[in-house]
Amino acid sequence: MKIMDIISESPAGYGMQKGIAMNRKVNATNINQTKRANNKNSDANRELNIANKALTRRASRLSKKMATGMPQRILNPQPAQDTQQ
């Protein structure tokens, strides 16, 4: 005896109704697809935020550095000390 025979023969169908399991499956699939889409969008936004924060930190770090150029001791060497005394 097949399940469809049981459902069609008895009015109660042993608590089984036609198409209920399929409806649950379709509903669960739709919910999961929505969750996946939301997670994908959240991940994309999160990656953008991380990249922007990294750029901001780098710009802040580089703004604190000062270019010194050539050291003064090379540009203005001290005269040699007198060895005769």
Residue pairs with C-beta under 8 A, 6 or more apart in sequence:
3 16
4 18
6 13
6 14
6 16
7 13
7 16
7 17
7 18
